[in-house]
């Protein structure tokens, strides 16, 4: 499983840009959509500052010239992103930010006057043969330990389910395959919807 937090700049979303096709005089003037600023748990501490010209976050090599530091914190069934800031004009959900603030999905962050960002999390579940990290964990559905010979799928919380299919285990009959993930819609460990494809927990473009 590979999760990352993303800060999406407020403004025109992809749907808004597409709708500009309704106005023929603007065909050659469609604005670009700024890419989100991503922070993965595997990145460790990410140092950043606002670019004075673009108003977008950019990564820095270290803390010397950075205005912000971001770090993903792992909880038992979830994660948070910690933000450390040197600026005094940062607002989180309309309130002055502390020097160290925990950010989560759907939070709004004004990093500077006129520069609003929305926080979301992109989840990329692991689907494949069990790795060393998975072996020994118990499947929340059947309560049997995961072995290196099985095919699995993971939840956003890290729970690992058996996901044996005809493609992964053609030598086993349908009755003998452990296909636990197909028998649940919400994770039995954390209660969240169980999805096997990459997805955003919340899409800022829905605003």
PyMOL commands that place a pseudoatom at each C-alpha (Angstrom):
pseudoatom trace, name=CA, resn=UNK, resi=1, chain=A, elem=C, hetatm=0, pos=[0.000, 0.000, 0.000]
pseudoatom trace, name=CA, resn=UNK, resi=2, chain=A, elem=C, hetatm=0, pos=[1.314, 3.429, -0.957]
pseudoatom trace, name=CA, resn=UNK, resi=3, chain=A, elem=C, hetatm=0, pos=[-0.482, 6.472, 0.453]
pseudoatom trace, name=CA, resn=UNK, resi=4, chain=A, elem=C, hetatm=0, pos=[0.318, 10.129, 0.018]
pseudoatom trace, name=CA, resn=UNK, resi=5, chain=A, elem=C, hetatm=0, pos=[-1.102, 13.415, 1.210]
pseudoatom trace, name=CA, resn=UNK, resi=6, chain=A, elem=C, hetatm=0, pos=[-1.785, 16.074, -1.391]
pseudoatom trace, name=CA, resn=UNK, resi=7, chain=A, elem=C, hetatm=0, pos=[-2.301, 19.833, -1.111]
pseudoatom trace, name=CA, resn=UNK, resi=8, chain=A, elem=C, hetatm=0, pos=[-4.473, 21.057, -4.001]
pseudoatom trace, name=CA, resn=UNK, resi=9, chain=A, elem=C, hetatm=0, pos=[-4.414, 24.758, -4.810]
pseudoatom trace, name=CA, resn=UNK, resi=10, chain=A, elem=C, hetatm=0, pos=[-7.861, 26.341, -4.704]
pseudoatom trace, name=CA, resn=UNK, resi=11, chain=A, elem=C, hetatm=0, pos=[-9.099, 27.686, -8.023]
pseudoatom trace, name=CA, resn=UNK, resi=12, chain=A, elem=C, hetatm=0, pos=[-10.300, 26.254, -11.301]
pseudoatom trace, name=CA, resn=UNK, resi=13, chain=A, elem=C, hetatm=0, pos=[-10.582, 22.481, -11.226]
pseudoatom trace, name=CA, resn=UNK, resi=14, chain=A, elem=C, hetatm=0, pos=[-10.413, 20.083, -14.133]
pseudoatom trace, name=CA, resn=UNK, resi=15, chain=A, elem=C, hetatm=0, pos=[-14.193, 20.210, -14.588]
pseudoatom trace, name=CA, resn=UNK, resi=16, chain=A, elem=C, hetatm=0, pos=[-14.145, 24.003, -14.709]
pseudoatom trace, name=CA, resn=UNK, resi=17, chain=A, elem=C, hetatm=0, pos=[-11.403, 24.006, -17.324]
pseudoatom trace, name=CA, resn=UNK, resi=18, chain=A, elem=C, hetatm=0, pos=[-13.359, 21.518, -19.439]
pseudoatom trace, name=CA, resn=UNK, resi=19, chain=A, elem=C, hetatm=0, pos=[-16.452, 23.719, -19.232]
pseudoatom trace, name=CA, resn=UNK, resi=20, chain=A, elem=C, hetatm=0, pos=[-14.556, 26.612, -20.799]
pseudoatom trace, name=CA, resn=UNK, resi=21, chain=A, elem=C, hetatm=0, pos=[-15.111, 24.799, -24.111]
pseudoatom trace, name=CA, resn=UNK, resi=22, chain=A, elem=C, hetatm=0, pos=[-18.583, 26.333, -23.958]
pseudoatom trace, name=CA, resn=UNK, resi=23, chain=A, elem=C, hetatm=0, pos=[-17.004, 29.718, -24.635]
pseudoatom trace, name=CA, resn=UNK, resi=24, chain=A, elem=C, hetatm=0, pos=[-15.308, 29.649, -28.065]
pseudoatom trace, name=CA, resn=UNK, resi=25, chain=A, elem=C, hetatm=0, pos=[-13.468, 32.936, -27.553]
pseudoatom trace, name=CA, resn=UNK, resi=26, chain=A, elem=C, hetatm=0, pos=[-11.495, 31.307, -24.741]
pseudoatom trace, name=CA, resn=UNK, resi=27, chain=A, elem=C, hetatm=0, pos=[-10.304, 28.206, -26.631]
pseudoatom trace, name=CA, resn=UNK, resi=28, chain=A, elem=C, hetatm=0, pos=[-6.734, 29.443, -26.687]
pseudoatom trace, name=CA, resn=UNK, resi=29, chain=A, elem=C, hetatm=0, pos=[-6.801, 30.881, -23.184]
pseudoatom trace, name=CA, resn=UNK, resi=30, chain=A, elem=C, hetatm=0, pos=[-7.620, 27.878, -21.005]
pseudoatom trace, name=CA, resn=UNK, resi=31, chain=A, elem=C, hetatm=0, pos=[-5.659, 28.110, -17.746]
pseudoatom trace, name=CA, resn=UNK, resi=32, chain=A, elem=C, hetatm=0, pos=[-3.375, 25.351, -16.579]
pseudoatom trace, name=CA, resn=UNK, resi=33, chain=A, elem=C, hetatm=0, pos=[-4.389, 23.261, -13.568]
pseudoatom trace, name=CA, resn=UNK, resi=34, chain=A, elem=C, hetatm=0, pos=[-1.695, 23.430, -10.903]
pseudoatom trace, name=CA, resn=UNK, resi=35, chain=A, elem=C, hetatm=0, pos=[-0.443, 19.970, -9.876]
pseudoatom trace, name=CA, resn=UNK, resi=36, chain=A, elem=C, hetatm=0, pos=[-0.940, 19.028, -6.210]
pseudoatom trace, name=CA, resn=UNK, resi=37, chain=A, elem=C, hetatm=0, pos=[1.956, 19.125, -3.765]
pseudoatom trace, name=CA, resn=UNK, resi=38, chain=A, elem=C, hetatm=0, pos=[2.458, 15.510, -2.632]
pseudoatom trace, name=CA, resn=UNK, resi=39, chain=A, elem=C, hetatm=0, pos=[3.950, 14.187, 0.604]
pseudoatom trace, name=CA, resn=UNK, resi=40, chain=A, elem=C, hetatm=0, pos=[4.428, 10.443, 1.052]
pseudoatom trace, name=CA, resn=UNK, resi=41, chain=A, elem=C, hetatm=0, pos=[5.090, 8.622, 4.293]
pseudoatom trace, name=CA, resn=UNK, resi=42, chain=A, elem=C, hetatm=0, pos=[8.257, 7.179, 2.764]
pseudoatom trace, name=CA, resn=UNK, resi=43, chain=A, elem=C, hetatm=0, pos=[9.587, 10.684, 2.094]
pseudoatom trace, name=CA, resn=UNK, resi=44, chain=A, elem=C, hetatm=0, pos=[10.331, 11.428, 5.733]
pseudoatom trace, name=CA, resn=UNK, resi=45, chain=A, elem=C, hetatm=0, pos=[10.286, 15.174, 6.448]
pseudoatom trace, name=CA, resn=UNK, resi=46, chain=A, elem=C, hetatm=0, pos=[9.583, 17.280, 3.358]
pseudoatom trace, name=CA, resn=UNK, resi=47, chain=A, elem=C, hetatm=0, pos=[10.852, 20.879, 3.406]
pseudoatom trace, name=CA, resn=UNK, resi=48, chain=A, elem=C, hetatm=0, pos=[9.054, 23.437, 1.253]
pseudoatom trace, name=CA, resn=UNK, resi=49, chain=A, elem=C, hetatm=0, pos=[8.391, 27.115, 0.590]
pseudoatom trace, name=CA, resn=UNK, resi=50, chain=A, elem=C, hetatm=0, pos=[5.981, 29.150, -1.495]
pseudoatom trace, name=CA, resn=UNK, resi=51, chain=A, elem=C, hetatm=0, pos=[7.335, 30.247, -4.847]
pseudoatom trace, name=CA, resn=UNK, resi=52, chain=A, elem=C, hetatm=0, pos=[7.021, 34.025, -4.949]
pseudoatom trace, name=CA, resn=UNK, resi=53, chain=A, elem=C, hetatm=0, pos=[6.079, 34.088, -8.633]
pseudoatom trace, name=CA, resn=UNK, resi=54, chain=A, elem=C, hetatm=0, pos=[3.771, 31.078, -9.041]
pseudoatom trace, name=CA, resn=UNK, resi=55, chain=A, elem=C, hetatm=0, pos=[2.375, 30.998, -5.509]
pseudoatom trace, name=CA, resn=UNK, resi=56, chain=A, elem=C, hetatm=0, pos=[2.857, 27.221, -5.499]
pseudoatom trace, name=CA, resn=UNK, resi=57, chain=A, elem=C, hetatm=0, pos=[4.687, 25.063, -2.974]
pseudoatom trace, name=CA, resn=UNK, resi=58, chain=A, elem=C, hetatm=0, pos=[8.115, 23.882, -4.023]
pseudoatom trace, name=CA, resn=UNK, resi=59, chain=A, elem=C, hetatm=0, pos=[10.417, 21.401, -2.330]
pseudoatom trace, name=CA, resn=UNK, resi=60, chain=A, elem=C, hetatm=0, pos=[13.634, 22.526, -0.681]
pseudoatom trace, name=CA, resn=UNK, resi=61, chain=A, elem=C, hetatm=0, pos=[16.774, 20.502, -0.005]
pseudoatom trace, name=CA, resn=UNK, resi=62, chain=A, elem=C, hetatm=0, pos=[16.758, 21.299, 3.697]
pseudoatom trace, name=CA, resn=UNK, resi=63, chain=A, elem=C, hetatm=0, pos=[15.412, 23.590, 6.422]
pseudoatom trace, name=CA, resn=UNK, resi=64, chain=A, elem=C, hetatm=0, pos=[17.705, 26.560, 5.788]
pseudoatom trace, name=CA, resn=UNK, resi=65, chain=A, elem=C, hetatm=0, pos=[15.416, 28.438, 3.365]
pseudoatom trace, name=CA, resn=UNK, resi=66, chain=A, elem=C, hetatm=0, pos=[12.219, 26.457, 3.966]
pseudoatom trace, name=CA, resn=UNK, resi=67, chain=A, elem=C, hetatm=0, pos=[9.012, 28.027, 5.253]
pseudoatom trace, name=CA, resn=UNK, resi=68, chain=A, elem=C, hetatm=0, pos=[7.228, 24.733, 5.891]
pseudoatom trace, name=CA, resn=UNK, resi=69, chain=A, elem=C, hetatm=0, pos=[8.000, 21.169, 6.926]
pseudoatom trace, name=CA, resn=UNK, resi=70, chain=A, elem=C, hetatm=0, pos=[5.563, 18.305, 6.304]
pseudoatom trace, name=CA, resn=UNK, resi=71, chain=A, elem=C, hetatm=0, pos=[5.728, 14.823, 7.807]
pseudoatom trace, name=CA, resn=UNK, resi=72, chain=A, elem=C, hetatm=0, pos=[3.220, 11.931, 7.595]
pseudoatom trace, name=CA, resn=UNK, resi=73, chain=A, elem=C, hetatm=0, pos=[2.428, 10.354, 10.963]
pseudoatom trace, name=CA, resn=UNK, resi=74, chain=A, elem=C, hetatm=0, pos=[1.188, 6.755, 11.069]
pseudoatom trace, name=CA, resn=UNK, resi=75, chain=A, elem=C, hetatm=0, pos=[-1.693, 5.961, 13.415]
pseudoatom trace, name=CA, resn=UNK, resi=76, chain=A, elem=C, hetatm=0, pos=[-3.132, 2.542, 14.179]
pseudoatom trace, name=CA, resn=UNK, resi=77, chain=A, elem=C, hetatm=0, pos=[-5.892, 2.744, 11.544]
pseudoatom trace, name=CA, resn=UNK, resi=78, chain=A, elem=C, hetatm=0, pos=[-5.128, 6.051, 9.844]
pseudoatom trace, name=CA, resn=UNK, resi=79, chain=A, elem=C, hetatm=0, pos=[-2.530, 8.753, 9.257]
pseudoatom trace, name=CA, resn=UNK, resi=80, chain=A, elem=C, hetatm=0, pos=[-2.169, 12.481, 9.799]
pseudoatom trace, name=CA, resn=UNK, resi=81, chain=A, elem=C, hetatm=0, pos=[0.172, 14.985, 8.207]
pseudoatom trace, name=CA, resn=UNK, resi=82, chain=A, elem=C, hetatm=0, pos=[2.071, 17.287, 10.527]
pseudoatom trace, name=CA, resn=UNK, resi=83, chain=A, elem=C, hetatm=0, pos=[2.864, 20.778, 9.260]
pseudoatom trace, name=CA, resn=UNK, resi=84, chain=A, elem=C, hetatm=0, pos=[5.530, 22.941, 10.858]
pseudoatom trace, name=CA, resn=UNK, resi=85, chain=A, elem=C, hetatm=0, pos=[5.573, 26.557, 9.677]
pseudoatom trace, name=CA, resn=UNK, resi=86, chain=A, elem=C, hetatm=0, pos=[7.769, 29.606, 10.126]
pseudoatom trace, name=CA, resn=UNK, resi=87, chain=A, elem=C, hetatm=0, pos=[5.142, 31.943, 8.696]
pseudoatom trace, name=CA, resn=UNK, resi=88, chain=A, elem=C, hetatm=0, pos=[2.791, 33.932, 10.942]
pseudoatom trace, name=CA, resn=UNK, resi=89, chain=A, elem=C, hetatm=0, pos=[-0.051, 34.385, 8.444]
pseudoatom trace, name=CA, resn=UNK, resi=90, chain=A, elem=C, hetatm=0, pos=[-1.040, 30.723, 7.958]
pseudoatom trace, name=CA, resn=UNK, resi=91, chain=A, elem=C, hetatm=0, pos=[-4.681, 29.786, 8.580]
pseudoatom trace, name=CA, resn=UNK, resi=92, chain=A, elem=C, hetatm=0, pos=[-6.063, 26.244, 8.973]
pseudoatom trace, name=CA, resn=UNK, resi=93, chain=A, elem=C, hetatm=0, pos=[-9.822, 26.017, 8.488]
pseudoatom trace, name=CA, resn=UNK, resi=94, chain=A, elem=C, hetatm=0, pos=[-9.984, 29.788, 8.945]
pseudoatom trace, name=CA, resn=UNK, resi=95, chain=A, elem=C, hetatm=0, pos=[-8.106, 29.839, 12.271]
pseudoatom trace, name=CA, resn=UNK, resi=96, chain=A, elem=C, hetatm=0, pos=[-4.485, 30.862, 12.946]
pseudoatom trace, name=CA, resn=UNK, resi=97, chain=A, elem=C, hetatm=0, pos=[-2.210, 27.838, 12.629]
pseudoatom trace, name=CA, resn=UNK, resi=98, chain=A, elem=C, hetatm=0, pos=[0.017, 26.710, 15.464]
pseudoatom trace, name=CA, resn=UNK, resi=99, chain=A, elem=C, hetatm=0, pos=[3.715, 26.318, 14.820]
pseudoatom trace, name=CA, resn=UNK, resi=100, chain=A, elem=C, hetatm=0, pos=[3.006, 22.571, 14.629]
pseudoatom trace, name=CA, resn=UNK, resi=101, chain=A, elem=C, hetatm=0, pos=[-0.408, 21.597, 13.239]
pseudoatom trace, name=CA, resn=UNK, resi=102, chain=A, elem=C, hetatm=0, pos=[-1.917, 18.222, 12.295]
pseudoatom trace, name=CA, resn=UNK, resi=103, chain=A, elem=C, hetatm=0, pos=[-3.674, 18.251, 8.916]
pseudoatom trace, name=CA, resn=UNK, resi=104, chain=A, elem=C, hetatm=0, pos=[-6.240, 15.776, 7.640]
pseudoatom trace, name=CA, resn=UNK, resi=105, chain=A, elem=C, hetatm=0, pos=[-8.492, 15.189, 4.667]
pseudoatom trace, name=CA, resn=UNK, resi=106, chain=A, elem=C, hetatm=0, pos=[-10.852, 18.132, 3.881]
pseudoatom trace, name=CA, resn=UNK, resi=107, chain=A, elem=C, hetatm=0, pos=[-8.801, 20.665, 5.846]
pseudoatom trace, name=CA, resn=UNK, resi=108, chain=A, elem=C, hetatm=0, pos=[-8.300, 24.044, 4.175]
pseudoatom trace, name=CA, resn=UNK, resi=109, chain=A, elem=C, hetatm=0, pos=[-4.931, 25.736, 4.576]
pseudoatom trace, name=CA, resn=UNK, resi=110, chain=A, elem=C, hetatm=0, pos=[-4.198, 29.364, 3.690]
pseudoatom trace, name=CA, resn=UNK, resi=111, chain=A, elem=C, hetatm=0, pos=[-0.419, 29.367, 3.433]
pseudoatom trace, name=CA, resn=UNK, resi=112, chain=A, elem=C, hetatm=0, pos=[-0.269, 33.059, 2.492]
pseudoatom trace, name=CA, resn=UNK, resi=113, chain=A, elem=C, hetatm=0, pos=[-2.782, 35.780, 1.595]
pseudoatom trace, name=CA, resn=UNK, resi=114, chain=A, elem=C, hetatm=0, pos=[-4.598, 34.645, -1.539]
pseudoatom trace, name=CA, resn=UNK, resi=115, chain=A, elem=C, hetatm=0, pos=[-2.995, 31.163, -1.527]
pseudoatom trace, name=CA, resn=UNK, resi=116, chain=A, elem=C, hetatm=0, pos=[-5.529, 28.589, -0.323]
pseudoatom trace, name=CA, resn=UNK, resi=117, chain=A, elem=C, hetatm=0, pos=[-4.923, 24.835, -0.472]
pseudoatom trace, name=CA, resn=UNK, resi=118, chain=A, elem=C, hetatm=0, pos=[-7.139, 21.840, 0.313]
pseudoatom trace, name=CA, resn=UNK, resi=119, chain=A, elem=C, hetatm=0, pos=[-5.777, 18.689, 1.921]
pseudoatom trace, name=CA, resn=UNK, resi=120, chain=A, elem=C, hetatm=0, pos=[-6.671, 15.209, 0.744]
pseudoatom trace, name=CA, resn=UNK, resi=121, chain=A, elem=C, hetatm=0, pos=[-5.121, 11.739, 0.773]
pseudoatom trace, name=CA, resn=UNK, resi=122, chain=A, elem=C, hetatm=0, pos=[-4.468, 9.519, -2.233]
pseudoatom trace, name=CA, resn=UNK, resi=123, chain=A, elem=C, hetatm=0, pos=[-4.641, 5.802, -1.467]
pseudoatom trace, name=CA, resn=UNK, resi=124, chain=A, elem=C, hetatm=0, pos=[-2.979, 3.202, -3.670]
pseudoatom trace, name=CA, resn=UNK, resi=125, chain=A, elem=C, hetatm=0, pos=[-3.845, -0.209, -2.178]
pseudoatom trace, name=CA, resn=UNK, resi=126, chain=A, elem=C, hetatm=0, pos=[-1.423, -3.077, -2.638]
pseudoatom trace, name=CA, resn=UNK, resi=127, chain=A, elem=C, hetatm=0, pos=[-2.808, -5.955, -4.712]
pseudoatom trace, name=CA, resn=UNK, resi=128, chain=A, elem=C, hetatm=0, pos=[-0.438, -8.840, -5.411]
pseudoatom trace, name=CA, resn=UNK, resi=129, chain=A, elem=C, hetatm=0, pos=[1.452, -11.709, -3.873]
pseudoatom trace, name=CA, resn=UNK, resi=130, chain=A, elem=C, hetatm=0, pos=[2.053, -11.302, -0.159]
pseudoatom trace, name=CA, resn=UNK, resi=131, chain=A, elem=C, hetatm=0, pos=[5.284, -9.531, 0.737]
pseudoatom trace, name=CA, resn=UNK, resi=132, chain=A, elem=C, hetatm=0, pos=[7.485, -9.995, 3.773]
pseudoatom trace, name=CA, resn=UNK, resi=133, chain=A, elem=C, hetatm=0, pos=[5.611, -7.120, 5.409]
pseudoatom trace, name=CA, resn=UNK, resi=134, chain=A, elem=C, hetatm=0, pos=[2.292, -8.985, 5.068]
pseudoatom trace, name=CA, resn=UNK, resi=135, chain=A, elem=C, hetatm=0, pos=[3.377, -12.486, 6.107]
pseudoatom trace, name=CA, resn=UNK, resi=136, chain=A, elem=C, hetatm=0, pos=[2.178, -13.428, 9.578]
pseudoatom trace, name=CA, resn=UNK, resi=137, chain=A, elem=C, hetatm=0, pos=[-0.628, -10.873, 9.780]
pseudoatom trace, name=CA, resn=UNK, resi=138, chain=A, elem=C, hetatm=0, pos=[-4.127, -12.262, 10.246]
pseudoatom trace, name=CA, resn=UNK, resi=139, chain=A, elem=C, hetatm=0, pos=[-6.763, -11.690, 7.582]
pseudoatom trace, name=CA, resn=UNK, resi=140, chain=A, elem=C, hetatm=0, pos=[-9.597, -9.763, 9.327]
pseudoatom trace, name=CA, resn=UNK, resi=141, chain=A, elem=C, hetatm=0, pos=[-12.241, -11.928, 7.588]
pseudoatom trace, name=CA, resn=UNK, resi=142, chain=A, elem=C, hetatm=0, pos=[-11.070, -15.538, 8.032]
pseudoatom trace, name=CA, resn=UNK, resi=143, chain=A, elem=C, hetatm=0, pos=[-8.578, -14.833, 10.858]
pseudoatom trace, name=CA, resn=UNK, resi=144, chain=A, elem=C, hetatm=0, pos=[-6.008, -17.090, 9.177]
pseudoatom trace, name=CA, resn=UNK, resi=145, chain=A, elem=C, hetatm=0, pos=[-2.377, -15.885, 9.020]
pseudoatom trace, name=CA, resn=UNK, resi=146, chain=A, elem=C, hetatm=0, pos=[-1.149, -14.530, 5.702]
pseudoatom trace, name=CA, resn=UNK, resi=147, chain=A, elem=C, hetatm=0, pos=[1.518, -16.717, 4.074]
pseudoatom trace, name=CA, resn=UNK, resi=148, chain=A, elem=C, hetatm=0, pos=[4.034, -15.956, 1.337]
pseudoatom trace, name=CA, resn=UNK, resi=149, chain=A, elem=C, hetatm=0, pos=[2.130, -18.229, -1.071]
pseudoatom trace, name=CA, resn=UNK, resi=150, chain=A, elem=C, hetatm=0, pos=[-1.104, -16.271, -1.049]
pseudoatom trace, name=CA, resn=UNK, resi=151, chain=A, elem=C, hetatm=0, pos=[-2.361, -13.306, -3.085]
pseudoatom trace, name=CA, resn=UNK, resi=152, chain=A, elem=C, hetatm=0, pos=[-3.556, -10.329, -1.012]
pseudoatom trace, name=CA, resn=UNK, resi=153, chain=A, elem=C, hetatm=0, pos=[-5.159, -6.902, -1.110]
pseudoatom trace, name=CA, resn=UNK, resi=154, chain=A, elem=C, hetatm=0, pos=[-4.672, -4.186, 1.503]
pseudoatom trace, name=CA, resn=UNK, resi=155, chain=A, elem=C, hetatm=0, pos=[-6.968, -1.604, 3.043]
pseudoatom trace, name=CA, resn=UNK, resi=156, chain=A, elem=C, hetatm=0, pos=[-5.991, 2.039, 3.586]
pseudoatom trace, name=CA, resn=UNK, resi=157, chain=A, elem=C, hetatm=0, pos=[-5.479, 1.202, 7.275]
pseudoatom trace, name=CA, resn=UNK, resi=158, chain=A, elem=C, hetatm=0, pos=[-2.938, -1.534, 6.509]
pseudoatom trace, name=CA, resn=UNK, resi=159, chain=A, elem=C, hetatm=0, pos=[-5.211, -4.538, 7.072]
pseudoatom trace, name=CA, resn=UNK, resi=160, chain=A, elem=C, hetatm=0, pos=[-4.355, -7.420, 4.709]
pseudoatom trace, name=CA, resn=UNK, resi=161, chain=A, elem=C, hetatm=0, pos=[-7.042, -9.634, 3.128]
pseudoatom trace, name=CA, resn=UNK, resi=162, chain=A, elem=C, hetatm=0, pos=[-6.728, -12.855, 1.145]
pseudoatom trace, name=CA, resn=UNK, resi=163, chain=A, elem=C, hetatm=0, pos=[-7.389, -12.150, -2.532]
pseudoatom trace, name=CA, resn=UNK, resi=164, chain=A, elem=C, hetatm=0, pos=[-6.760, -15.456, -4.306]
pseudoatom trace, name=CA, resn=UNK, resi=165, chain=A, elem=C, hetatm=0, pos=[-8.185, -15.535, -7.839]
pseudoatom trace, name=CA, resn=UNK, resi=166, chain=A, elem=C, hetatm=0, pos=[-8.230, -17.887, -10.791]
pseudoatom trace, name=CA, resn=UNK, resi=167, chain=A, elem=C, hetatm=0, pos=[-5.345, -15.927, -12.256]
pseudoatom trace, name=CA, resn=UNK, resi=168, chain=A, elem=C, hetatm=0, pos=[-3.188, -15.922, -9.125]
pseudoatom trace, name=CA, resn=UNK, resi=169, chain=A, elem=C, hetatm=0, pos=[-3.972, -19.526, -8.104]
pseudoatom trace, name=CA, resn=UNK, resi=170, chain=A, elem=C, hetatm=0, pos=[-5.101, -21.471, -11.219]
pseudoatom trace, name=CA, resn=UNK, resi=171, chain=A, elem=C, hetatm=0, pos=[-4.216, -24.795, -9.577]
pseudoatom trace, name=CA, resn=UNK, resi=172, chain=A, elem=C, hetatm=0, pos=[-6.889, -24.345, -6.879]
pseudoatom trace, name=CA, resn=UNK, resi=173, chain=A, elem=C, hetatm=0, pos=[-10.624, -24.837, -7.288]
pseudoatom trace, name=CA, resn=UNK, resi=174, chain=A, elem=C, hetatm=0, pos=[-13.034, -21.991, -6.569]
pseudoatom trace, name=CA, resn=UNK, resi=175, chain=A, elem=C, hetatm=0, pos=[-13.961, -23.628, -3.280]
pseudoatom trace, name=CA, resn=UNK, resi=176, chain=A, elem=C, hetatm=0, pos=[-10.347, -23.883, -2.131]
pseudoatom trace, name=CA, resn=UNK, resi=177, chain=A, elem=C, hetatm=0, pos=[-9.241, -20.345, -2.957]
pseudoatom trace, name=CA, resn=UNK, resi=178, chain=A, elem=C, hetatm=0, pos=[-9.144, -17.822, -0.128]
pseudoatom trace, name=CA, resn=UNK, resi=179, chain=A, elem=C, hetatm=0, pos=[-11.006, -14.870, -1.633]
pseudoatom trace, name=CA, resn=UNK, resi=180, chain=A, elem=C, hetatm=0, pos=[-11.868, -13.017, 1.542]
pseudoatom trace, name=CA, resn=UNK, resi=181, chain=A, elem=C, hetatm=0, pos=[-11.698, -9.506, 0.084]
pseudoatom trace, name=CA, resn=UNK, resi=182, chain=A, elem=C, hetatm=0, pos=[-14.686, -10.181, -2.192]
pseudoatom trace, name=CA, resn=UNK, resi=183, chain=A, elem=C, hetatm=0, pos=[-16.855, -11.004, 0.819]
pseudoatom trace, name=CA, resn=UNK, resi=184, chain=A, elem=C, hetatm=0, pos=[-16.595, -7.620, 2.552]
pseudoatom trace, name=CA, resn=UNK, resi=185, chain=A, elem=C, hetatm=0, pos=[-17.504, -4.087, 1.460]
pseudoatom trace, name=CA, resn=UNK, resi=186, chain=A, elem=C, hetatm=0, pos=[-16.187, -2.224, 4.485]
pseudoatom trace, name=CA, resn=UNK, resi=187, chain=A, elem=C, hetatm=0, pos=[-12.950, -3.085, 6.227]
pseudoatom trace, name=CA, resn=UNK, resi=188, chain=A, elem=C, hetatm=0, pos=[-13.486, -5.184, 9.341]
pseudoatom trace, name=CA, resn=UNK, resi=189, chain=A, elem=C, hetatm=0, pos=[-10.495, -3.510, 11.008]
pseudoatom trace, name=CA, resn=UNK, resi=190, chain=A, elem=C, hetatm=0, pos=[-11.216, 0.201, 10.464]
pseudoatom trace, name=CA, resn=UNK, resi=191, chain=A, elem=C, hetatm=0, pos=[-14.778, 0.357, 9.091]
pseudoatom trace, name=CA, resn=UNK, resi=192, chain=A, elem=C, hetatm=0, pos=[-13.870, 2.285, 5.938]
pseudoatom trace, name=CA, resn=UNK, resi=193, chain=A, elem=C, hetatm=0, pos=[-14.989, 1.303, 2.452]
pseudoatom trace, name=CA, resn=UNK, resi=194, chain=A, elem=C, hetatm=0, pos=[-12.643, -1.291, 0.990]
pseudoatom trace, name=CA, resn=UNK, resi=195, chain=A, elem=C, hetatm=0, pos=[-11.389, -0.249, -2.460]
pseudoatom trace, name=CA, resn=UNK, resi=196, chain=A, elem=C, hetatm=0, pos=[-8.784, -2.080, -4.525]
pseudoatom trace, name=CA, resn=UNK, resi=197, chain=A, elem=C, hetatm=0, pos=[-7.893, 0.703, -6.984]
pseudoatom trace, name=CA, resn=UNK, resi=198, chain=A, elem=C, hetatm=0, pos=[-6.088, 4.013, -6.520]
pseudoatom trace, name=CA, resn=UNK, resi=199, chain=A, elem=C, hetatm=0, pos=[-8.430, 6.732, -5.277]
pseudoatom trace, name=CA, resn=UNK, resi=200, chain=A, elem=C, hetatm=0, pos=[-8.671, 10.020, -3.413]
pseudoatom trace, name=CA, resn=UNK, resi=201, chain=A, elem=C, hetatm=0, pos=[-10.378, 9.891, -0.047]
pseudoatom trace, name=CA, resn=UNK, resi=202, chain=A, elem=C, hetatm=0, pos=[-11.920, 13.242, -0.984]
pseudoatom trace, name=CA, resn=UNK, resi=203, chain=A, elem=C, hetatm=0, pos=[-11.714, 15.167, -4.247]
pseudoatom trace, name=CA, resn=UNK, resi=204, chain=A, elem=C, hetatm=0, pos=[-11.282, 18.952, -3.746]
pseudoatom trace, name=CA, resn=UNK, resi=205, chain=A, elem=C, hetatm=0, pos=[-12.799, 19.466, -7.199]
pseudoatom trace, name=CA, resn=UNK, resi=206, chain=A, elem=C, hetatm=0, pos=[-16.148, 18.465, -5.679]
pseudoatom trace, name=CA, resn=UNK, resi=207, chain=A, elem=C, hetatm=0, pos=[-16.349, 21.866, -3.964]
for i in range(1, 207): cmd.bond("trace and resi %d" % i, "trace and resi %d" % (i + 1))
show_as sticks, trace
zoom trace
